[in-house]
Amino acid sequence: MKTADVDVLIVGAWPTGLTRLATVGRGFRPLRNSLLKLLACVPAFRRELAWGLSGLVYR
C-alpha cells in the first residue's frame, strides 16, 4: 500500500471518527477534552485535522 493510499484511508475515516468523538457519553467527555487539548499541542495533528475538515484533501 502506497503512502497516498494510506492518506486516503485515514482521511476517509475522519467524518466517522469525528462524529463518534463528538458524541461520546457524558462520562467520557473529560477524557476526550483532555486528549484533544494534548493533541492540539502537536503541529502535525493540527495540520492533518485542518486539511481533513477543510475538504482540500479531495482536490
HTML snippet that shows the backbone in 3Dmol.js (N, CA, C, O; Angstrom):
<script src="https://3Dmol.org/build/3Dmol-min.js"></script>
<div id="view" style="width:600px;height:400px;position:relative"></div>
<script>
const pdb = `
ATOM      1  N   MET A   1       0.840  -1.178   0.000  1.00  0.00           N
ATOM      2  CA  MET A   1       0.000   0.000   0.000  1.00  0.00           C
ATOM      3  C   MET A   1       0.888   1.246   0.000  1.00  0.00           C
ATOM      4  O   MET A   1       1.802   1.356   0.818  1.00  0.00           O
ATOM      5  N   LYS A   2       0.628   2.170  -0.901  1.00  0.00           N
ATOM      6  CA  LYS A   2       1.407   3.390  -1.007  1.00  0.00           C
ATOM      7  C   LYS A   2       0.997   4.374   0.079  1.00  0.00           C
ATOM      8  O   LYS A   2      -0.068   4.241   0.682  1.00  0.00           O
ATOM      9  N   THR A   3       1.847   5.358   0.322  1.00  0.00           N
ATOM     10  CA  THR A   3       1.553   6.382   1.321  1.00  0.00           C
ATOM     11  C   THR A   3       0.285   7.142   0.958  1.00  0.00           C
ATOM     12  O   THR A   3      -0.520   7.448   1.837  1.00  0.00           O
ATOM     13  N   ALA A   4       0.095   7.452  -0.319  1.00  0.00           N
ATOM     14  CA  ALA A   4      -1.099   8.176  -0.752  1.00  0.00           C
ATOM     15  C   ALA A   4      -2.360   7.363  -0.465  1.00  0.00           C
ATOM     16  O   ALA A   4      -3.388   7.925  -0.087  1.00  0.00           O
ATOM     17  N   ASP A   5      -2.284   6.044  -0.643  1.00  0.00           N
ATOM     18  CA  ASP A   5      -3.431   5.185  -0.355  1.00  0.00           C
ATOM     19  C   ASP A   5      -3.780   5.224   1.134  1.00  0.00           C
ATOM     20  O   ASP A   5      -4.949   5.264   1.518  1.00  0.00           O
ATOM     21  N   VAL A   6      -2.748   5.212   1.945  1.00  0.00           N
ATOM     22  CA  VAL A   6      -2.969   5.261   3.391  1.00  0.00           C
ATOM     23  C   VAL A   6      -3.589   6.593   3.772  1.00  0.00           C
ATOM     24  O   VAL A   6      -4.497   6.635   4.603  1.00  0.00           O
ATOM     25  N   ASP A   7      -3.113   7.689   3.177  1.00  0.00           N
ATOM     26  CA  ASP A   7      -3.679   9.007   3.459  1.00  0.00           C
ATOM     27  C   ASP A   7      -5.158   9.055   3.114  1.00  0.00           C
ATOM     28  O   ASP A   7      -5.951   9.621   3.866  1.00  0.00           O
ATOM     29  N   VAL A   8      -5.537   8.470   1.991  1.00  0.00           N
ATOM     30  CA  VAL A   8      -6.938   8.450   1.582  1.00  0.00           C
ATOM     31  C   VAL A   8      -7.760   7.653   2.592  1.00  0.00           C
ATOM     32  O   VAL A   8      -8.867   8.063   2.942  1.00  0.00           O
ATOM     33  N   LEU A   9      -7.247   6.546   3.056  1.00  0.00           N
ATOM     34  CA  LEU A   9      -7.968   5.753   4.045  1.00  0.00           C
ATOM     35  C   LEU A   9      -8.155   6.525   5.342  1.00  0.00           C
ATOM     36  O   LEU A   9      -9.232   6.500   5.938  1.00  0.00           O
ATOM     37  N   ILE A  10      -7.103   7.211   5.776  1.00  0.00           N
ATOM     38  CA  ILE A  10      -7.188   7.978   7.021  1.00  0.00           C
ATOM     39  C   ILE A  10      -8.172   9.120   6.868  1.00  0.00           C
ATOM     40  O   ILE A  10      -9.005   9.339   7.749  1.00  0.00           O
ATOM     41  N   VAL A  11      -8.093   9.856   5.763  1.00  0.00           N
ATOM     42  CA  VAL A  11      -8.986  10.993   5.532  1.00  0.00           C
ATOM     43  C   VAL A  11     -10.422  10.512   5.388  1.00  0.00           C
ATOM     44  O   VAL A  11     -11.349  11.172   5.857  1.00  0.00           O
ATOM     45  N   GLY A  12     -10.609   9.368   4.742  1.00  0.00           N
ATOM     46  CA  GLY A  12     -11.957   8.826   4.600  1.00  0.00           C
ATOM     47  C   GLY A  12     -12.581   8.455   5.927  1.00  0.00           C
ATOM     48  O   GLY A  12     -13.804   8.417   6.055  1.00  0.00           O
ATOM     49  N   ALA A  13     -11.750   8.183   6.910  1.00  0.00           N
ATOM     50  CA  ALA A  13     -12.242   7.811   8.234  1.00  0.00           C
ATOM     51  C   ALA A  13     -12.528   9.029   9.103  1.00  0.00           C
ATOM     52  O   ALA A  13     -13.155   8.894  10.154  1.00  0.00           O
ATOM     53  N   TRP A  14     -12.086  10.209   8.695  1.00  0.00           N
ATOM     54  CA  TRP A  14     -12.270  11.404   9.518  1.00  0.00           C
ATOM     55  C   TRP A  14     -13.721  11.672   9.888  1.00  0.00           C
ATOM     56  O   TRP A  14     -14.015  11.830  11.073  1.00  0.00           O
ATOM     57  N   PRO A  15     -14.650  11.731   8.923  1.00  0.00           N
ATOM     58  CA  PRO A  15     -16.029  12.081   9.296  1.00  0.00           C
ATOM     59  C   PRO A  15     -16.628  11.123  10.324  1.00  0.00           C
ATOM     60  O   PRO A  15     -17.263  11.564  11.282  1.00  0.00           O
ATOM     61  N   THR A  16     -16.436   9.843  10.139  1.00  0.00           N
ATOM     62  CA  THR A  16     -16.980   8.866  11.075  1.00  0.00           C
ATOM     63  C   THR A  16     -16.324   8.998  12.439  1.00  0.00           C
ATOM     64  O   THR A  16     -16.999   8.990  13.469  1.00  0.00           O
ATOM     65  N   GLY A  17     -15.020   9.118  12.438  1.00  0.00           N
ATOM     66  CA  GLY A  17     -14.285   9.238  13.694  1.00  0.00           C
ATOM     67  C   GLY A  17     -14.627  10.505  14.449  1.00  0.00           C
ATOM     68  O   GLY A  17     -14.764  10.483  15.673  1.00  0.00           O
ATOM     69  N   LEU A  18     -14.767  11.613  13.729  1.00  0.00           N
ATOM     70  CA  LEU A  18     -15.098  12.877  14.388  1.00  0.00           C
ATOM     71  C   LEU A  18     -16.509  12.855  14.954  1.00  0.00           C
ATOM     72  O   LEU A  18     -16.753  13.388  16.037  1.00  0.00           O
ATOM     73  N   THR A  19     -17.438  12.243  14.231  1.00  0.00           N
ATOM     74  CA  THR A  19     -18.803  12.141  14.737  1.00  0.00           C
ATOM     75  C   THR A  19     -18.833  11.292  15.996  1.00  0.00           C
ATOM     76  O   THR A  19     -19.486  11.648  16.977  1.00  0.00           O
ATOM     77  N   ARG A  20     -18.139  10.190  15.969  1.00  0.00           N
ATOM     78  CA  ARG A  20     -18.087   9.302  17.131  1.00  0.00           C
ATOM     79  C   ARG A  20     -17.432  10.017  18.313  1.00  0.00           C
ATOM     80  O   ARG A  20     -17.878   9.883  19.453  1.00  0.00           O
ATOM     81  N   LEU A  21     -16.373  10.774  18.034  1.00  0.00           N
ATOM     82  CA  LEU A  21     -15.668  11.505  19.077  1.00  0.00           C
ATOM     83  C   LEU A  21     -16.548  12.609  19.666  1.00  0.00           C
ATOM     84  O   LEU A  21     -16.526  12.849  20.873  1.00  0.00           O
ATOM     85  N   ALA A  22     -17.314  13.271  18.818  1.00  0.00           N
ATOM     86  CA  ALA A  22     -18.163  14.375  19.279  1.00  0.00           C
ATOM     87  C   ALA A  22     -19.355  13.904  20.096  1.00  0.00           C
ATOM     88  O   ALA A  22     -19.900  14.668  20.893  1.00  0.00           O
ATOM     89  N   THR A  23     -19.761  12.668  19.911  1.00  0.00           N
ATOM     90  CA  THR A  23     -20.979  12.198  20.579  1.00  0.00           C
ATOM     91  C   THR A  23     -20.700  11.175  21.680  1.00  0.00           C
ATOM     92  O   THR A  23     -21.551  10.341  21.989  1.00  0.00           O
ATOM     93  N   VAL A  24     -19.507  11.242  22.271  1.00  0.00           N
ATOM     94  CA  VAL A  24     -19.211  10.306  23.363  1.00  0.00           C
ATOM     95  C   VAL A  24     -20.117  10.607  24.558  1.00  0.00           C
ATOM     96  O   VAL A  24     -20.651  11.709  24.689  1.00  0.00           O
ATOM     97  N   GLY A  25     -20.273   9.633  25.401  1.00  0.00           N
ATOM     98  CA  GLY A  25     -21.124   9.790  26.573  1.00  0.00           C
ATOM     99  C   GLY A  25     -20.579  10.799  27.573  1.00  0.00           C
ATOM    100  O   GLY A  25     -19.419  11.205  27.507  1.00  0.00           O
ATOM    101  N   ARG A  26     -21.425  11.181  28.478  1.00  0.00           N
ATOM    102  CA  ARG A  26     -21.092  12.200  29.469  1.00  0.00           C
ATOM    103  C   ARG A  26     -19.863  11.820  30.299  1.00  0.00           C
ATOM    104  O   ARG A  26     -19.061  12.685  30.650  1.00  0.00           O
ATOM    105  N   GLY A  27     -19.716  10.544  30.609  1.00  0.00           N
ATOM    106  CA  GLY A  27     -18.597  10.097  31.431  1.00  0.00           C
ATOM    107  C   GLY A  27     -17.247  10.188  30.730  1.00  0.00           C
ATOM    108  O   GLY A  27     -16.211  10.303  31.385  1.00  0.00           O
ATOM    109  N   PHE A  28     -17.258  10.138  29.393  1.00  0.00           N
ATOM    110  CA  PHE A  28     -16.003  10.172  28.636  1.00  0.00           C
ATOM    111  C   PHE A  28     -15.608  11.570  28.188  1.00  0.00           C
ATOM    112  O   PHE A  28     -14.500  11.764  27.689  1.00  0.00           O
ATOM    113  N   ARG A  29     -16.483  12.537  28.354  1.00  0.00           N
ATOM    114  CA  ARG A  29     -16.177  13.890  27.874  1.00  0.00           C
ATOM    115  C   ARG A  29     -14.927  14.500  28.497  1.00  0.00           C
ATOM    116  O   ARG A  29     -14.124  15.090  27.774  1.00  0.00           O
ATOM    117  N   PRO A  30     -14.727  14.383  29.810  1.00  0.00           N
ATOM    118  CA  PRO A  30     -13.485  14.954  30.370  1.00  0.00           C
ATOM    119  C   PRO A  30     -12.230  14.309  29.770  1.00  0.00           C
ATOM    120  O   PRO A  30     -11.242  14.997  29.512  1.00  0.00           O
ATOM    121  N   LEU A  31     -12.268  12.998  29.551  1.00  0.00           N
ATOM    122  CA  LEU A  31     -11.139  12.305  28.934  1.00  0.00           C
ATOM    123  C   LEU A  31     -10.942  12.779  27.497  1.00  0.00           C
ATOM    124  O   LEU A  31      -9.817  13.038  27.069  1.00  0.00           O
ATOM    125  N   ARG A  32     -12.045  12.889  26.754  1.00  0.00           N
ATOM    126  CA  ARG A  32     -11.980  13.366  25.362  1.00  0.00           C
ATOM    127  C   ARG A  32     -11.399  14.773  25.307  1.00  0.00           C
ATOM    128  O   ARG A  32     -10.532  15.064  24.484  1.00  0.00           O
ATOM    129  N   ASN A  33     -11.879  15.635  26.185  1.00  0.00           N
ATOM    130  CA  ASN A  33     -11.411  17.018  26.176  1.00  0.00           C
ATOM    131  C   ASN A  33      -9.925  17.109  26.528  1.00  0.00           C
ATOM    132  O   ASN A  33      -9.188  17.897  25.935  1.00  0.00           O
ATOM    133  N   SER A  34      -9.497  16.314  27.478  1.00  0.00           N
ATOM    134  CA  SER A  34      -8.078  16.299  27.856  1.00  0.00           C
ATOM    135  C   SER A  34      -7.220  15.782  26.708  1.00  0.00           C
ATOM    136  O   SER A  34      -6.153  16.327  26.426  1.00  0.00           O
ATOM    137  N   LEU A  35      -7.690  14.737  26.054  1.00  0.00           N
ATOM    138  CA  LEU A  35      -6.955  14.169  24.924  1.00  0.00           C
ATOM    139  C   LEU A  35      -6.837  15.177  23.783  1.00  0.00           C
ATOM    140  O   LEU A  35      -5.764  15.332  23.199  1.00  0.00           O
ATOM    141  N   LEU A  36      -7.924  15.855  23.468  1.00  0.00           N
ATOM    142  CA  LEU A  36      -7.886  16.842  22.385  1.00  0.00           C
ATOM    143  C   LEU A  36      -6.996  18.025  22.746  1.00  0.00           C
ATOM    144  O   LEU A  36      -6.308  18.574  21.886  1.00  0.00           O
ATOM    145  N   LYS A  37      -7.011  18.413  24.006  1.00  0.00           N
ATOM    146  CA  LYS A  37      -6.151  19.507  24.453  1.00  0.00           C
ATOM    147  C   LYS A  37      -4.686  19.122  24.291  1.00  0.00           C
ATOM    148  O   LYS A  37      -3.862  19.939  23.879  1.00  0.00           O
ATOM    149  N   LEU A  38      -4.370  17.879  24.618  1.00  0.00           N
ATOM    150  CA  LEU A  38      -3.000  17.379  24.476  1.00  0.00           C
ATOM    151  C   LEU A  38      -2.603  17.301  23.005  1.00  0.00           C
ATOM    152  O   LEU A  38      -1.509  17.723  22.632  1.00  0.00           O
ATOM    153  N   LEU A  39      -3.488  16.763  22.172  1.00  0.00           N
ATOM    154  CA  LEU A  39      -3.198  16.622  20.744  1.00  0.00           C
ATOM    155  C   LEU A  39      -3.091  17.972  20.039  1.00  0.00           C
ATOM    156  O   LEU A  39      -2.411  18.088  19.020  1.00  0.00           O
ATOM    157  N   ALA A  40      -3.754  18.982  20.574  1.00  0.00           N
ATOM    158  CA  ALA A  40      -3.705  20.308  19.961  1.00  0.00           C
ATOM    159  C   ALA A  40      -2.305  20.909  20.044  1.00  0.00           C
ATOM    160  O   ALA A  40      -1.998  21.861  19.327  1.00  0.00           O
ATOM    161  N   CYS A  41      -1.462  20.367  20.905  1.00  0.00           N
ATOM    162  CA  CYS A  41      -0.076  20.837  21.033  1.00  0.00           C
ATOM    163  C   CYS A  41       0.832  20.222  19.974  1.00  0.00           C
ATOM    164  O   CYS A  41       1.989  20.621  19.844  1.00  0.00           O
ATOM    165  N   VAL A  42       0.317  19.254  19.218  1.00  0.00           N
ATOM    166  CA  VAL A  42       1.110  18.568  18.200  1.00  0.00           C
ATOM    167  C   VAL A  42       0.800  19.193  16.832  1.00  0.00           C
ATOM    168  O   VAL A  42      -0.301  19.019  16.310  1.00  0.00           O
ATOM    169  N   PRO A  43       1.763  19.919  16.253  1.00  0.00           N
ATOM    170  CA  PRO A  43       1.508  20.601  14.980  1.00  0.00           C
ATOM    171  C   PRO A  43       1.043  19.669  13.863  1.00  0.00           C
ATOM    172  O   PRO A  43       0.179  20.048  13.072  1.00  0.00           O
ATOM    173  N   ALA A  44       1.594  18.470  13.782  1.00  0.00           N
ATOM    174  CA  ALA A  44       1.198  17.549  12.710  1.00  0.00           C
ATOM    175  C   ALA A  44      -0.271  17.155  12.846  1.00  0.00           C
ATOM    176  O   ALA A  44      -0.973  17.030  11.843  1.00  0.00           O
ATOM    177  N   PHE A  45      -0.735  16.961  14.059  1.00  0.00           N
ATOM    178  CA  PHE A  45      -2.145  16.616  14.280  1.00  0.00           C
ATOM    179  C   PHE A  45      -3.043  17.775  13.863  1.00  0.00           C
ATOM    180  O   PHE A  45      -4.053  17.576  13.189  1.00  0.00           O
ATOM    181  N   ARG A  46      -2.668  18.987  14.268  1.00  0.00           N
ATOM    182  CA  ARG A  46      -3.484  20.148  13.923  1.00  0.00           C
ATOM    183  C   ARG A  46      -3.551  20.351  12.415  1.00  0.00           C
ATOM    184  O   ARG A  46      -4.604  20.680  11.870  1.00  0.00           O
ATOM    185  N   ARG A  47      -2.420  20.153  11.747  1.00  0.00           N
ATOM    186  CA  ARG A  47      -2.378  20.317  10.291  1.00  0.00           C
ATOM    187  C   ARG A  47      -3.266  19.289   9.601  1.00  0.00           C
ATOM    188  O   ARG A  47      -4.046  19.642   8.717  1.00  0.00           O
ATOM    189  N   GLU A  48      -3.159  18.023   9.995  1.00  0.00           N
ATOM    190  CA  GLU A  48      -3.979  16.963   9.391  1.00  0.00           C
ATOM    191  C   GLU A  48      -5.458  17.187   9.668  1.00  0.00           C
ATOM    192  O   GLU A  48      -6.298  16.968   8.795  1.00  0.00           O
ATOM    193  N   LEU A  49      -5.773  17.619  10.866  1.00  0.00           N
ATOM    194  CA  LEU A  49      -7.169  17.892  11.212  1.00  0.00           C
ATOM    195  C   LEU A  49      -7.714  19.032  10.356  1.00  0.00           C
ATOM    196  O   LEU A  49      -8.827  18.945   9.838  1.00  0.00           O
ATOM    197  N   ALA A  50      -6.937  20.095  10.209  1.00  0.00           N
ATOM    198  CA  ALA A  50      -7.371  21.238   9.398  1.00  0.00           C
ATOM    199  C   ALA A  50      -7.591  20.822   7.943  1.00  0.00           C
ATOM    200  O   ALA A  50      -8.593  21.203   7.339  1.00  0.00           O
ATOM    201  N   TRP A  51      -6.672  20.050   7.380  1.00  0.00           N
ATOM    202  CA  TRP A  51      -6.821  19.585   5.998  1.00  0.00           C
ATOM    203  C   TRP A  51      -8.042  18.689   5.861  1.00  0.00           C
ATOM    204  O   TRP A  51      -8.797  18.810   4.896  1.00  0.00           O
ATOM    205  N   GLY A  52      -8.237  17.798   6.813  1.00  0.00           N
ATOM    206  CA  GLY A  52      -9.375  16.888   6.730  1.00  0.00           C
ATOM    207  C   GLY A  52     -10.708  17.610   6.837  1.00  0.00           C
ATOM    208  O   GLY A  52     -11.654  17.294   6.116  1.00  0.00           O
ATOM    209  N   LEU A  53     -10.778  18.586   7.743  1.00  0.00           N
ATOM    210  CA  LEU A  53     -12.026  19.328   7.917  1.00  0.00           C
ATOM    211  C   LEU A  53     -12.305  20.277   6.756  1.00  0.00           C
ATOM    212  O   LEU A  53     -13.465  20.518   6.420  1.00  0.00           O
ATOM    213  N   SER A  54     -11.265  20.813   6.146  1.00  0.00           N
ATOM    214  CA  SER A  54     -11.459  21.785   5.058  1.00  0.00           C
ATOM    215  C   SER A  54     -11.923  21.132   3.765  1.00  0.00           C
ATOM    216  O   SER A  54     -12.540  21.788   2.926  1.00  0.00           O
ATOM    217  N   GLY A  55     -11.631  19.847   3.597  1.00  0.00           N
ATOM    218  CA  GLY A  55     -12.001  19.170   2.367  1.00  0.00           C
ATOM    219  C   GLY A  55     -10.998  19.366   1.246  1.00  0.00           C
ATOM    220  O   GLY A  55     -11.210  18.878   0.136  1.00  0.00           O
ATOM    221  N   LEU A  56      -9.906  20.074   1.518  1.00  0.00           N
ATOM    222  CA  LEU A  56      -8.903  20.317   0.483  1.00  0.00           C
ATOM    223  C   LEU A  56      -8.175  19.059   0.073  1.00  0.00           C
ATOM    224  O   LEU A  56      -7.568  19.021  -0.997  1.00  0.00           O
ATOM    225  N   VAL A  57      -8.220  18.036   0.890  1.00  0.00           N
ATOM    226  CA  VAL A  57      -7.540  16.786   0.559  1.00  0.00           C
ATOM    227  C   VAL A  57      -8.211  16.076  -0.622  1.00  0.00           C
ATOM    228  O   VAL A  57      -7.613  15.194  -1.239  1.00  0.00           O
ATOM    229  N   TYR A  58      -9.432  16.457  -0.928  1.00  0.00           N
ATOM    230  CA  TYR A  58     -10.156  15.824  -2.030  1.00  0.00           C
ATOM    231  C   TYR A  58      -9.923  16.511  -3.360  1.00  0.00           C
ATOM    232  O   TYR A  58     -10.448  16.052  -4.374  1.00  0.00           O
ATOM    233  N   ARG A  59      -9.162  17.584  -3.402  1.00  0.00           N
ATOM    234  CA  ARG A  59      -8.900  18.334  -4.648  1.00  0.00           C
ATOM    235  C   ARG A  59      -7.740  17.756  -5.387  1.00  0.00           C
ATOM    236  O   ARG A  59      -7.375  18.254  -6.452  1.00  0.00           O
TER     237      ARG A  59
END
`;
const viewer = $3Dmol.createViewer("view");
viewer.addModel(pdb, "pdb");
viewer.setStyle({}, {cartoon: {color: "spectrum"}});
viewer.zoomTo();
viewer.render();
</script>
